[in-house]
């Protein structure tokens, strides 16, 4: 997985995104295995165009089938309108799997309202990205059904259920 290339390509297209999920945790807390790059994007037409352009440049493919049997290169889609079809997209690229979120459970206030709480950071190679804050990561984890929560991440983020309830 080449997270630096994925993030730098999004940056070169001026895409507005926040790194969430396992890769965010990996870069900011503990080196845990993660298999994709999860991105929460600003859900606005101009930003969708920027994200579309970056994904096309990365050679990303998207499937709209529940079976995942109709992969289409994003570069062959004539506009960014496809980003309005659903709330989450799981994409494949030669540089790593990418998940795009238009909304995130636990963060119902929305991208625009919460963006200022998300710090700017850099990967070890110096690529800038906006990161979900620790507080917002906890909120996302707590929004998951209990069996799906990453308890190790919650502990690393300082959340203690016996104290914080």
TIBAGU-872424 format. One record per residue (C-alpha): x, y, z; residue in three letters; residue number from 0. Coordinates in steps of 0.2 Angstrom, whole numbers, plus 5000, padded with zeros to 4 digits. Example, Ala and Ser with C-alpha at 12.3 -4.5 7.8 and 13.67 -1.06 7.14 Angstrom:
// TIBAGU-872424
{rec {5062, 4978, 5039}, ALA, 0};
{rec {5068, 4995, 5036}, SER, 1};
// end
This chain:
// TIBAGU-872424
{rec {5000, 5000, 5000}, UNK, 0};
{rec {5007, 5017, 4995}, UNK, 1};
{rec {4997, 5029, 5007}, UNK, 2};
{rec {5009, 5043, 5003}, UNK, 3};
{rec {5005, 5042, 4984}, UNK, 4};
{rec {4986, 5041, 4988}, UNK, 5};
{rec {4986, 5056, 4999}, UNK, 6};
{rec {4998, 5067, 4988}, UNK, 7};
{rec {4987, 5063, 4973}, UNK, 8};
{rec {4972, 5069, 4983}, UNK, 9};
{rec {4981, 5084, 4988}, UNK, 10};
{rec {4987, 5088, 4970}, UNK, 11};
{rec {4969, 5088, 4965}, UNK, 12};
{rec {4964, 5100, 4980}, UNK, 13};
{rec {4952, 5087, 4987}, UNK, 14};
{rec {4945, 5091, 5004}, UNK, 15};
{rec {4946, 5075, 5014}, UNK, 16};
{rec {4949, 5068, 5032}, UNK, 17};
{rec {4959, 5052, 5035}, UNK, 18};
{rec {4949, 5041, 5046}, UNK, 19};
{rec {4950, 5022, 5051}, UNK, 20};
{rec {4964, 5011, 5053}, UNK, 21};
{rec {4977, 5021, 5043}, UNK, 22};
{rec {4974, 5036, 5053}, UNK, 23};
{rec {4976, 5026, 5069}, UNK, 24};
{rec {4992, 5018, 5061}, UNK, 25};
{rec {5000, 5034, 5057}, UNK, 26};
{rec {4996, 5043, 5073}, UNK, 27};
{rec {4996, 5030, 5087}, UNK, 28};
{rec {5001, 5012, 5084}, UNK, 29};
{rec {5008, 5002, 5070}, UNK, 30};
{rec {4993, 4990, 5068}, UNK, 31};
{rec {4989, 4981, 5052}, UNK, 32};
{rec {4977, 4990, 5040}, UNK, 33};
{rec {4972, 4985, 5023}, UNK, 34};
{rec {4964, 5001, 5016}, UNK, 35};
{rec {4964, 5020, 5017}, UNK, 36};
{rec {4948, 5026, 5023}, UNK, 37};
{rec {4943, 5044, 5018}, UNK, 38};
{rec {4929, 5055, 5024}, UNK, 39};
{rec {4926, 5068, 5010}, UNK, 40};
{rec {4917, 5084, 5010}, UNK, 41};
{rec {4901, 5080, 5001}, UNK, 42};
{rec {4900, 5094, 4989}, UNK, 43};
{rec {4900, 5094, 4970}, UNK, 44};
{rec {4916, 5103, 4968}, UNK, 45};
{rec {4925, 5092, 4980}, UNK, 46};
{rec {4917, 5077, 4972}, UNK, 47};
{rec {4925, 5082, 4956}, UNK, 48};
{rec {4942, 5084, 4964}, UNK, 49};
{rec {4941, 5067, 4972}, UNK, 50};
{rec {4935, 5059, 4956}, UNK, 51};
{rec {4950, 5067, 4947}, UNK, 52};
{rec {4962, 5060, 4960}, UNK, 53};
{rec {4954, 5043, 4960}, UNK, 54};
{rec {4955, 5042, 4941}, UNK, 55};
{rec {4974, 5047, 4941}, UNK, 56};
{rec {4977, 5033, 4954}, UNK, 57};
{rec {4969, 5020, 4942}, UNK, 58};
{rec {4956, 5017, 4954}, UNK, 59};
{rec {4941, 5005, 4950}, UNK, 60};
{rec {4924, 5005, 4958}, UNK, 61};
{rec {4910, 4992, 4958}, UNK, 62};
{rec {4892, 4996, 4959}, UNK, 63};
{rec {4886, 4978, 4961}, UNK, 64};
{rec {4883, 4970, 4978}, UNK, 65};
{rec {4892, 4955, 4971}, UNK, 66};
{rec {4907, 4966, 4965}, UNK, 67};
{rec {4907, 4959, 4948}, UNK, 68};
{rec {4906, 4975, 4938}, UNK, 69};
{rec {4922, 4984, 4941}, UNK, 70};
{rec {4924, 5000, 4931}, UNK, 71};
{rec {4939, 5011, 4930}, UNK, 72};
{rec {4935, 5028, 4938}, UNK, 73};
{rec {4944, 5036, 4923}, UNK, 74};
{rec {4930, 5029, 4912}, UNK, 75};
{rec {4916, 5037, 4921}, UNK, 76};
{rec {4912, 5054, 4913}, UNK, 77};
{rec {4908, 5064, 4928}, UNK, 78};
{rec {4909, 5063, 4947}, UNK, 79};
{rec {4890, 5060, 4949}, UNK, 80};
{rec {4894, 5042, 4953}, UNK, 81};
{rec {4899, 5048, 4970}, UNK, 82};
{rec {4881, 5053, 4974}, UNK, 83};
{rec {4875, 5035, 4972}, UNK, 84};
{rec {4878, 5029, 4989}, UNK, 85};
{rec {4885, 5034, 5006}, UNK, 86};
{rec {4901, 5023, 5006}, UNK, 87};
{rec {4912, 5016, 4991}, UNK, 88};
{rec {4925, 5003, 4992}, UNK, 89};
{rec {4937, 5005, 4978}, UNK, 90};
{rec {4952, 4996, 4972}, UNK, 91};
{rec {4968, 5004, 4966}, UNK, 92};
{rec {4986, 4997, 4961}, UNK, 93};
{rec {4992, 5008, 4976}, UNK, 94};
{rec {4980, 5000, 4989}, UNK, 95};
{rec {4961, 4999, 4993}, UNK, 96};
{rec {4952, 5015, 4996}, UNK, 97};
{rec {4936, 5018, 5005}, UNK, 98};
{rec {4926, 5034, 5002}, UNK, 99};
{rec {4914, 5040, 5015}, UNK, 100};
{rec {4901, 5054, 5012}, UNK, 101};
{rec {4895, 5052, 5030}, UNK, 102};
{rec {4902, 5044, 5046}, UNK, 103};
{rec {4893, 5036, 5060}, UNK, 104};
{rec {4896, 5045, 5076}, UNK, 105};
{rec {4900, 5061, 5067}, UNK, 106};
{rec {4882, 5066, 5063}, UNK, 107};
{rec {4886, 5085, 5065}, UNK, 108};
{rec {4894, 5083, 5047}, UNK, 109};
{rec {4910, 5086, 5038}, UNK, 110};
{rec {4909, 5105, 5038}, UNK, 111};
{rec {4905, 5107, 5056}, UNK, 112};
{rec {4919, 5095, 5062}, UNK, 113};
{rec {4933, 5099, 5050}, UNK, 114};
{rec {4940, 5112, 5061}, UNK, 115};
{rec {4942, 5099, 5075}, UNK, 116};
{rec {4953, 5088, 5063}, UNK, 117};
{rec {4972, 5093, 5064}, UNK, 118};
{rec {4983, 5094, 5049}, UNK, 119};
{rec {4997, 5081, 5050}, UNK, 120};
{rec {5011, 5073, 5040}, UNK, 121};
{rec {5015, 5056, 5035}, UNK, 122};
{rec {5033, 5050, 5040}, UNK, 123};
{rec {5038, 5055, 5022}, UNK, 124};
{rec {5031, 5072, 5024}, UNK, 125};
{rec {5014, 5071, 5015}, UNK, 126};
{rec {5001, 5083, 5023}, UNK, 127};
{rec {4984, 5076, 5027}, UNK, 128};
{rec {4969, 5081, 5038}, UNK, 129};
{rec {4967, 5068, 5052}, UNK, 130};
{rec {4952, 5063, 5062}, UNK, 131};
{rec {4956, 5069, 5080}, UNK, 132};
{rec {4957, 5057, 5095}, UNK, 133};
{rec {4940, 5063, 5102}, UNK, 134};
{rec {4932, 5060, 5085}, UNK, 135};
{rec {4940, 5043, 5083}, UNK, 136};
{rec {4932, 5038, 5100}, UNK, 137};
{rec {4915, 5044, 5094}, UNK, 138};
{rec {4916, 5034, 5078}, UNK, 139};
{rec {4921, 5018, 5088}, UNK, 140};
{rec {4907, 5020, 5100}, UNK, 141};
{rec {4895, 5022, 5086}, UNK, 142};
{rec {4899, 5005, 5080}, UNK, 143};
{rec {4889, 4990, 5087}, UNK, 144};
{rec {4899, 4983, 5102}, UNK, 145};
{rec {4906, 4967, 5094}, UNK, 146};
{rec {4913, 4978, 5079}, UNK, 147};
{rec {4922, 4990, 5090}, UNK, 148};
{rec {4941, 4990, 5091}, UNK, 149};
{rec {4944, 4990, 5110}, UNK, 150};
{rec {4963, 4991, 5108}, UNK, 151};
{rec {4961, 5007, 5099}, UNK, 152};
{rec {4949, 5014, 5112}, UNK, 153};
{rec {4961, 5010, 5125}, UNK, 154};
{rec {4975, 5018, 5116}, UNK, 155};
{rec {4965, 5034, 5113}, UNK, 156};
{rec {4963, 5035, 5132}, UNK, 157};
{rec {4944, 5029, 5133}, UNK, 158};
{rec {4940, 5019, 5148}, UNK, 159};
{rec {4922, 5013, 5148}, UNK, 160};
{rec {4922, 5010, 5167}, UNK, 161};
{rec {4926, 5029, 5169}, UNK, 162};
{rec {4919, 5038, 5154}, UNK, 163};
{rec {4901, 5031, 5155}, UNK, 164};
// end
